[in-house]
Amino acid sequence: MEKRPALSKDQIISIAIAIADKGGLIALSMRKLAAELNIQAMSLYYYFKTKDELLAQMADHLVTNIYFEEFDDNNPNDWRTIMLNRATTAKVLFQEHSWLPHVLDSQIQSGVKRLEYLNNYIGTLRKAGFPIELSLKVISLIDSYIYGHCRQLTHVSDSEKSPEELAEEFSNNFDASGFPFVNEATSLVMEQGYDADADFLYGLNVVLNGISLELESLDS
C-alpha cells in the first residue's frame, strides 16, 4: 500500500486555490495539483474522494473571509448594514478569486463553513421579517449585482493601463461629433478617473433601497 504523503489538507487546498487563481478552474486537475505538490495523483485521494470534494473544501476555506454578524433583534434595520458589509467583503474576495462564485453556486457538496455562511445569510433576512420566498430572491439579486460588478471590472483590472488611459485610448477610435454622449462619458473618465469602489457602493445602495421598499410593502 502506498504510504500517505506528509501533507496537510490545508497545504493541498492552498496550492489548489493558487492554481485556480492563476488559470481558472479549467487549469485545476488532480494531476496538475499532484505535480505542483510533487506527489502521485492517486495520493490526493487519501484526502479528497473526488475533485468536487476538493472544490467544496476550497470554497469552505475562503468563505470565512466574507463578513457576517448575528442579526440584532432589537434593531430591525440591522439587516441592511449586515448585507452592505457582507457584499463589500464578498466583492473583494470574488475579485481575488474569480472562480469562487461558480463553485459557491454550482457545487452540491458543501463544507461546514459554507453551510454556516448560507444559514447566516438566509437567517439574517428571515429574522428581519422577509418571507423565505422573498429572502431567496433578495439573495439572488444581491449576489447577481456583486458577480456582475466583478465581471465588469475584469478587463480594467487585467490591463496595466489606468481607467483614464483606457478612456483616452477608446476616445481615439471614434468621431466625437458623431457620438456626443459617448464622448461626454469618455471625457468625464479622462478628467475625473473612475472609482470602482464608489461606483459599487452607489449601485449596492440603490439595490438595498429597492429591497427596503419591498419589505415595507409587506407591512402596509
Long-range contacts (C-beta under 8 A, 24 or more apart in sequence): 2-40, 2-42, 2-43, 4-43, 4-46, 5-37, 5-39, 5-43, 5-46, 7-37, 7-39, 7-47, 9-47, 9-57, 10-61, 11-37, 12-37, 12-44, 12-47, 12-48, 12-54, 13-54, 13-57, 13-58, 13-61, 14-61, 16-54, 16-58, 17-58, 17-61, 17-62, 17-97, 20-58, 20-97, 20-99, 21-96, 21-97, 21-98, 21-99, 24-98, 24-99, 25-55, 25-99, 25-102, 25-103, 30-54, 52-107, 52-108, 52-109, 53-109, 55-103, 55-107, 55-109, 56-103, 56-107, 56-109, 56-110, 56-111, 56-114, 57-111, 58-103, 59-100, 59-103, 59-104, 59-107, 59-110, 59-111, 59-114, 60-110, 60-111, 60-112, 60-113, 60-114, 61-113, 62-93, 62-97, 62-100, 63-104, 63-113, 63-114, 63-117, 64-113, 64-117, 65-89, 65-93, 66-90, 66-93, 66-117, 68-117, 68-120, 68-121, 68-124, 70-120, 71-123, 71-124, 71-127, 71-128, 73-127, 76-128, 76-129, 78-128, 79-124, 79-125, 79-127, 79-128, 79-130, 80-208, 80-212, 82-124, 83-124, 83-142, 83-208, 84-204, 84-205, 84-208, 86-121, 87-142, 87-145, 87-146, 87-204, 88-200, 88-201, 88-204, 90-146, 91-146, 91-149, 91-150, 91-200, 94-146, 94-147, 94-150, 95-150, 95-153, 95-157, 98-150, 98-154, 101-143, 101-146, 101-147, 101-150, 105-143, 128-215, 129-215, 129-218, 129-219, 130-215, 131-218, 134-214, 134-215, 134-218, 138-211, 138-214, 141-207, 141-211, 142-204, 142-207, 142-211, 145-203, 145-204, 145-207, 149-199, 149-200, 149-203, 153-196, 156-194, 156-196, 162-193, 163-189, 163-193, 163-194, 164-189, 164-190, 164-193, 164-194, 167-194
